[in-house]
Amino acid sequence: MSSIKKLAGETVWYGASSIVAKFLNYMLTPYLTHKFKGTPEYGEMSLVYAVISFVNIGVLFGLDYAYFRYIQRKENQKDLYPTLLITLIGSTTLITSVILLFQGPIAHSIDIDKHPSYVTLAAFLIAFDALSALPFARLRHEGRPRRFAIIRLSGIIVNISLTYFFLSICPELLKAHPNSIVGFIYRPELGFVFYVLLANTLQNFFQVLLLSPLLKGFSWSFNTKLWKEIMIYALPLTIAGFGGMINETFDRIMLQKRLPSAGDYATYQVGIYSGCYKLSLLISLFVQAFRMGAEPFFYRQSVEDSAQRTYARVMKFFVILISGMFLFVTMYLDIWKYFIADHTMWVGLKVVPILLFANIFLGIYYNLSIWYKLSTNTRAGAYITLIGAGITLLINYLFIPRFGYMASAWATFLCYGSMMVISFVWGQKVYRVPYAWKKLVAYMVIVALIYGLHHLITAFWTNKVFSLALGTIFIAGYALFVLRVEKKEFQRLPYIGKYLLS
């Protein structure tokens, strides 16, 4: 139980920092959708960030996972960090240079020919983000979530402050004082998206400065033998990462390309989908926070005799919580939707439950993936993710022309669902973990049925107060049901267990 308690404690810190950071960042959604209202700029921004996420995988090259894997060996602890850091600096320099050299063709490929400067900023944004990855991984491994949280939150505050400064304060200052120094800082012809990217780039640079103590104080040695071993381990994870980015972001690019109407209409549809996608924030946020704490925890736990039982218990609590979060978002969707300031985007809200469940599958897959990350069989992760990428590309290619972003939502659902099932079946043959899978499936089916029942009832009675009250009753019912079924498990938990002894 002490290991579960430690994981819970670290996840709370990572979760709290992620929740606050994401909430602060999420507050930009109504602000930006208002600023970009009636224009294709929100869609353009979404396309640029889709490309950024994709390229980040190639820069990082799975080195953070390699760090967690090889730091467990005492003989590697001296050379591992500098070897990885030198590799990361090299890959970052190479890929950033390529992006800057081919910024024109890249801009053309995602239909932002008029704004190659977006690609320039994206290159530096990627570089600074990559350089912070290993120091952040080191903080996670060393169990320093508080410092991790402070640095992340500081960066988010910088980003939000600069975004508001560039998009709201500068235009007013320039209007009042057209010949002032503001004209050197803010040029309207560059567009709002440019300044959103600039704020994000400066945020990443600020984080690198805060992490700089972790970039020095050791011998800059390069262990060639260790590097070759790391590359064999990391290459399949990199392939898996590319596949994962296809699954996560490529649907925006395909929407732009495959929708029958080209031009601004297609870009605006991308904006609708991206805005509504962000309403799956709570689940994706929990998954991210869990991964921050769980990845180093799983590697540390692997040397214990009770590792498999611990993994099974972690999975159970994970599914219970994430299923409850699904209900929390869907039951109160009439409130969550107001985070999208452009009400014309509400037409896309029907994708939210589908994407929420897709993110449940993804979170479970991350839990299951420990079997190949602990071994040298990281190729399995590449195979599974590439299968998911194939499903994503095929469904989007075939069905976007007819069903638009609904095809993208279902592609995400089927992709992550397939990856989850394949990883479970394959993993149980290689590294058996006693997951209570029948019970876990039952919890997911129950919350899906609750959502369906709520949707059916409120379709006949559209009163908003009634809808919210009914949703609250359903959430409370689910919580009481789980507490009754899992009473013994919850009694063993620290802090809250003593309240469940009756």
N, C-alpha and C positions, 0 to 999 in steps of 0.2 A: 504493500500500500504506500510505502514511503516514496517509491519511484513514481507512482501515479500522482501523489501529492506534489512532488517536485515538478512533474510535467504540468500539472494544473497551475502551480504557482507561476512557472515561466510563461505558460500560455496566457495567463491573466495579464501579465506585464506586456507581452507581445500583443495580446488582444486589446488591452486598454490603449496602448500606443497606436495600434492600427485603427481601432474604433475612432479615437479622437482625431487621428490624422486623416482617416478616410472621411469622417464626418465633416471636418473642416474643408477638406478637398471637395467633398460632395456638395458642400454649400455653393461651390462654383457652378454646379449644374444649373440651378435656376437662374443664377446670374448670367452665365454664358448663353443659355438658351434664350434669355431675354435680350442680351446684347446682339445675338446673331439672328433674332427673330425675323422670319420672312426672307432669309438669305440662305445660300448654300454653304456658308462658312463653317457652320457646326459640322456638317458632313465632311468638308475639306480637312478640318482639324482631326476628325475621327480617322480619316484615311491616313494622315501623316503619322498619327500615333499607332495605327495598326502596323505600318512599316517599321516604326521605331521598335516596337515589341518584337517583331520578327528578326530584325538585325541584331538586337541585343543578345539573342541566343548564340549567334556566330561569334560575337565578341567574347562573351563569357566562357563559351566552350565547355560547359559542365564543370568548371574548375571549383565552384563552391561545393558541389557534391563530392568531388575528389578530395577536397580539404577535410570534410567530415569523415570520409572513408579512411584516409591514410594517416590522419593525425592520431588515430587510435594506436598506431605502432610507435613504440618508443624510439626505435632506430631512425624514424622519419622526422621526428619532431624538430630537429635542428635545421634541416635543409628544405622541408616541405613548403613552408610559407614563402621564403624568398624565391624558390623555384617557381611556385605558382604565380607569384607577383610579377616576376620577370616575364613569364609567359603571357600574362594578362596585359601587361604594358605593350608587349610586342603585337599581340592580336588587335588591341585597341588602336594602336598607331597605324597598323596596316589597313584595317577596315575603315577607319575615319578618313584616311587619305584617299581610299578608293571612292568613298561617298562624295567627298569634295571634288574629286576629279570628274566624276560622272553625274554631278548634280542635275544637269540639264536632262539627260535621258531618264533619270529616276523621276524627276518631276513630271515628265511627259507620260511615263508609264502609269501614274496614278491620277492623271488628268488635272494637274495643277501647274501647267506650263507657264502660266503668268506669274507664278510665285516660286522660282527656284531658290529664293532666300529661305523658304521653309526648310528645304533639304539641307542647306548649310547649317542652320541652327540645329536641326535634328542630328547632324553628325557630331556636334559638340555636346549636345544633350546626351547622346549615347555614350560618348567617351567618358564624361564625368560620372555617369551612372555606373558604367562598368568598373571604373577605378575604385568605386566605393563598395563593390560587391564583396571582395575578399575581407576587407576590414570589418564589414558587417557580419560576415560569416564567422570571423574570429571572435567577435563579441558574443555571438550565439553559442559557439562551442564552449567558450570560457564561462558561460552562465552569467553574463552581465546584461540582462534585459533592461535594466534601468537606464544605463548609458545609451543602449540601443534606442530606447524609447525617446530619450531627451533629444538625441541627434535627429531622429526622424521627425519628431514634432517641430523642432526648430526649423527644419527644412520646409515643412509644409506651411508654416507661418510665413516664412520668407516668400514662398511661391504665391500664396494668397494675397499678401500685402503688395507684392510687385504687380500681380495681375490687376488688382483694383487700381493701383497707381497708374499703370499704363492705359487701361481701358476707360477709366472714369475721370481721374484727376487730370491727367495730361491733356486730353481733348478740351476740357474746360479752361485750363491754364493757357493753352495755345490760343483759344478763341478770345480770351480776355487780353492776352499779351502776345500778339502774333510775332513780334520781333525779339522775344526774349530767348534765353538759353534753352527753354523748353523745346524750341524748334530743332535743336541738335539732338535732343533725347527722343522726341516723338515725331514721327513722320506718318501722317494719316494714310498716305498712298501705300504703305507697306501692309496695311490691313491688320485687323484685330488678331487673326491667327498668329501672325508673326510675333506679336507681343505676348501672347499666351505661351508660345514656344520659348521666347526669350526669358520669361519669368521662370519657367521650368528648368531651363539651362542654368540660370543663375542659382536656382535652388540646389541643383546637383553639384555645382561648383562649391557652394557654401558647405554642403555636406562633406565633400572631399577635404576641405580645410579643417573641419571639426574632427575628421577621422585621421588627419595627417600624423598624429602621434603613433598610430598603428602602422604607418608606412615607413617607420624608421626605428632605430634602436636594435637592429639585428644585422648579422653578417650577410651581405649580398652575395650568397653563393648559389651556384646552379648545379644541381645533381642530375647529370644526363641520364644515368640509369633509372633513377626514380621518375624523371620526366617521361621516359618512354613507357614505363609501367602506367603512369597516370594517363597518358594519351590513349593507351589501349582501353583503359577503364572509362575515360571521359568521352571518347568519340561516339560510342552508341548513345550516350546520354545527350550529346549534342544533337544527334539525328532525332532522338526522341523530342528534344526541345523544339527543333524546327517543326516537327509534326504537331507538337502541342500548340505552337503559335499559329499554324494553319488552322487548327481546330478552334482556336480562341479568337483570331482576328481576321482570317482570310475571307470570312463571309462578308465583311464590309467592302473589301476590294472587289469581290465577285458581284455583290449587289450593284456596285458602280458600273461594272462591265456588262452584266447580263440582263439588267432591266431593259425592257423594250424601248423606253423613252430615254434618250441620252441627255447629256447636259445637266442643267441645274435640277431638273426633276429627280434624276437618279441620285444626285448628291444629297438632295433634301431627304429622300427616302433613307439614305444611309444615316443621316442625322436623326431621323425619327427612331430608327432601330437602335442606334447607339445610345440615345437618350433613355429609351425604355429599358435597354440592357442594364443601365446603371441602377435600375430599381431592384435588381438581384443583388444589390450591394451587401445586404446583411449576411447572406449565405456565403458569398465569395469572400467577404471580409473575415468571417469566422474560419473559413478554409485557409485563408492566407495566414491568419494569426496562429492557427493550429500547426500549420507547416513550419512556421518560424520556431516554435517550441519543439515540435515532434521530430523533425529531421535529426538534429543533433542528439536528442533523447533516444531515438530508436537505435542509432549507432552505438551510443554508450551502453544501452540496455542489452545489446546483442551478446555480450560476454556472460550474461547471467543465465543460470539454469532455468529460470522461470520466464525467459524472454517471450516465448510464444503465448503463454497465459496472459502476460501483461499486454501484449499486442491485441489479444482478443478482447480484453476488458476495455482497453482504450477505444477500440472500434465500437463497442456497444454504447458507451457514453457519447461518443461522437455522433452516431446515428440518431440517438434519442434527442440530443440537442439540436442537430441540424434539421431534423424533421419538425421539431417545434418552431424553429425559425421560419421554415416554409409557411407554416400556418400564420405566424406573426406578420409576415409580409402580405400574404394573400388575403387574410381576413381584414386587413386594414389598408388595402390597396387604394381605397377612396381617399385616404389621407396621404399616403406615400406619393401619389401621382402629382401632388402640388409642388413637389420638388422640381418638376418640369414646368418652367415658367411659360413656355410656349404651348398653350392649350391645344393648338392644332396637332401637336405630337401625341396627344392622348389616344389618338386612333390606333396607336401601336401597342397599347397596354395589354392586349391579348397575348403578346409573346411572353409576358413576365412569368406566369406560372410555369410555362414550358422551360424557360431558361433557369428558373429557380431549381426545378427538379434536375435539370442537366448539371447544375453546379453541385447538387447533392451527390450525383453519380461521380463527378470529378473528385470531390472530397473523399469519397470512399475509395476511389482508385488510388489516390495518394497514400491512403492508409495501407492498401493492399500491396503497393509497389515496393514495400520494404524487402520482400523476398528476393528480388533481383538486385536491389541496391546493396544489400549486404554481401552478396556473392560477386563473383567476377563475371556473371552472366548478364551484364548490362545490355547486351544485344537484345535480350527479351523485351526490355523497355522500348527499344527502338522499333522492334517489330510491332508491338501492340499499338504504339502511338502512330506509326505509319498506317496501320489498318484504320485507325480512327480518322487520320487525315484523308485517306482514300474515301471513306464514307462521307466526310464533310465536303470534299470537292465534288464527288459524284452527285450528291443530293442537291447541292447548291447549283451546280451546272445544269442539271436537268429541270429543276423545278422553280428556280428564281423567275424565269420569264413568265411563268403562269401565276405563281403564288407570292412573289416578292419576298419581303423579309420574314413571312411566316415559314417559308422553306428554310431559311437560314436558322430560325429558332428550332425547328424540328431536326434539322441536320445536327445541330449542337447536342440536342437531346439524345439522338440515336448514336452519335459518335461517342459521347462519354459513357452512355449505357453499355455499348459494345465493349469499350475498353475495360470497364469495370468487370463485366462478366468474364471476359477472356483472361484478365489478370487473376481473378479469383480461381477459375478452373485450373489454369496453368500453375499458379503459385501453390495450390494445395497439393499438387503432385511433386513439387520440388522442395517446398519448405512448409510443412503442414502447420497451420495455426488453427486452434479450436474455436473458430468464429461461430457464434450462435446465429448462423445465417438465416434460418427460418424465422426466428423472432425478429431479426433486423428487417427482413423483407416485409414481415407483417406490419411493423411500425410505419414503413414507407407507404404501404398500401392503405393503411388506416388514414394517414394524413391526406392522401390523394382522394379517398372517398369523402372525407370531411369537407375538403375543398369543393368537390363536385356537388355535394349536398347543399352546401352554402350557396354556391353559384346557382343551383337550380331553384332554391327557395327565393333568393333575392331577385331572380329574373321575373318572378311573378309579383313580388312585392318590392318595389324599387325605393322604398323609404330608406334614406341614408342612415338615420339613427338606428332603425331596426337592423340594418345590415351590420353596423358596427357592434351593436349589442349581441346579436346572434353570433358574430365572430368571436367575441369575448367569451361567450358561453362555451363555444366549441373548443377554444384554446384551453380554458380551464378544465373542461372535460378530458381532453387529451392528457394534460399534466397530471390530473388525479388518477387516470387510468395507468399511466406509466409508473407513477409512484407506488401504486398498489401492486403491479406486476413485478416491479424491480425493487421492492421494499428492502430486501436483504442486501442488495448491492448498494443502495443509497445509504443504508445504515452504516456501511463500512467506510463511507467517505469522511474525510476530515471536515471539521467545522459544522457541516449541516447534518451529519449522520445522527448526532445526539438528539436532534429534534424529531427524528423519525423512528424512535424506539417503541412507541406505543402500539 
